[in-house]
Amino acid sequence: MVTKPTIARIWRGRTRRDVADSYESYLRAEGIPPLQEVALGVQLFREDREEETWFMTISYWPDIQATTAFTKGDPIKVHHLDRDAEFLIELPERIELHRILVHDPSLR
């Protein structure tokens, strides 16, 4: 079993500040668990700006084939959560896929 990621799959979305806390809770409950079941690792980031909040999810994968298996097709196609249209300012059109060139998980 491969344990070193070679692919980072990045999703970004933004909400109004007044719904950001609710969307964060929703993401933690509905968006993150499916990734945790199959990805090598997952991170969720939040940036509060003056009038909107940005969220970014990065999941780590052993290869492109694993991301394709997870999405059941095109690995850059966004699979929106049921309530995304309710929370997000606009629905993201794509996912970013990046090859990981340096992988050093140690934090200092």
C-alpha positions as CSV (number, residue, x, y, z in Angstrom):
1,M,0.0,0.0,0.0
2,V,1.3,3.4,-1.0
3,T,1.6,5.8,1.9
4,K,3.5,8.7,0.3
5,P,1.3,11.2,-1.5
6,T,2.3,12.3,-5.0
7,I,-0.9,14.3,-5.8
8,A,-2.6,17.2,-4.0
9,R,-6.2,17.8,-4.9
10,I,-7.3,21.3,-4.0
11,W,-10.8,22.7,-3.7
12,R,-11.6,26.4,-3.0
13,G,-14.9,28.1,-2.2
14,R,-16.1,31.3,-0.6
15,T,-19.1,32.3,1.5
16,R,-20.5,35.5,3.0
17,R,-19.0,36.1,6.4
18,D,-22.5,35.8,8.1
19,V,-22.8,32.1,7.0
20,A,-19.1,31.1,7.3
21,D,-19.5,29.4,10.7
22,S,-22.5,27.4,9.5
23,Y,-20.7,26.4,6.3
24,E,-17.6,25.3,8.2
25,S,-19.7,23.0,10.4
26,Y,-21.4,21.6,7.3
27,L,-18.0,21.0,5.5
28,R,-16.6,19.3,8.6
29,A,-19.7,17.0,8.8
30,E,-20.4,16.3,5.1
31,G,-17.4,17.2,3.0
32,I,-14.4,16.1,5.0
33,P,-15.4,12.6,6.2
34,P,-15.6,11.0,2.7
35,L,-12.1,12.3,2.0
36,Q,-10.8,11.0,5.3
37,E,-12.1,7.5,4.4
38,V,-10.0,7.2,1.3
39,A,-7.3,9.9,0.9
40,L,-3.9,9.7,2.5
41,G,-4.5,13.0,4.3
42,V,-6.9,16.0,4.4
43,Q,-6.5,19.6,5.5
44,L,-9.2,22.2,5.8
45,F,-8.3,25.9,5.8
46,R,-10.3,29.0,6.4
47,E,-9.5,32.7,5.7
48,D,-11.8,35.3,7.1
49,R,-11.7,38.5,5.0
50,E,-13.6,41.7,5.4
51,E,-16.9,40.7,3.7
52,E,-16.3,37.0,2.8
53,T,-14.7,33.9,4.0
54,W,-12.6,31.6,1.8
55,F,-12.3,27.8,2.4
56,M,-9.7,25.5,1.0
57,T,-9.6,21.7,1.3
58,I,-6.5,19.9,0.3
59,S,-6.5,16.1,0.1
60,Y,-3.5,14.0,-0.6
61,W,-3.4,11.0,-2.9
62,P,-0.9,8.3,-4.0
63,D,-1.6,8.9,-7.7
64,I,-4.0,10.2,-10.3
65,Q,-5.7,6.9,-10.5
66,A,-6.7,7.1,-6.9
67,T,-8.3,10.5,-7.4
68,T,-10.1,9.2,-10.5
69,A,-11.5,6.3,-8.5
70,F,-12.7,8.6,-5.7
71,T,-14.5,10.9,-8.2
72,K,-15.7,8.0,-10.3
73,G,-14.5,9.9,-13.4
74,D,-12.8,13.2,-14.1
75,P,-10.5,14.0,-11.1
76,I,-10.8,17.8,-11.7
77,K,-14.6,17.8,-11.8
78,V,-16.2,19.3,-8.8
79,H,-18.8,17.2,-6.9
80,H,-20.7,19.7,-5.0
81,L,-22.2,19.0,-1.7
82,D,-26.0,19.1,-1.5
83,R,-26.1,22.5,0.3
84,D,-23.2,24.2,-1.5
85,A,-25.5,26.4,-3.6
86,E,-27.1,27.6,-0.4
87,F,-23.8,28.7,1.2
88,L,-21.3,29.5,-1.5
89,I,-21.1,32.8,-3.3
90,E,-20.5,30.9,-6.5
91,L,-20.1,27.2,-7.2
92,P,-16.5,26.4,-8.0
93,E,-16.1,25.0,-11.6
94,R,-13.0,22.8,-11.1
95,I,-10.6,21.2,-8.7
96,E,-6.9,21.8,-8.9
97,L,-4.6,18.8,-9.1
98,H,-0.9,19.4,-8.3
99,R,2.0,17.0,-8.4
100,I,3.8,17.0,-5.1
101,L,7.5,17.8,-5.7
102,V,8.7,18.0,-2.1
103,H,7.0,16.0,0.7
104,D,8.3,16.8,4.2
105,P,5.5,16.3,6.7
106,S,7.6,17.3,9.7
107,L,6.6,20.6,11.4
108,R,9.0,22.5,13.6
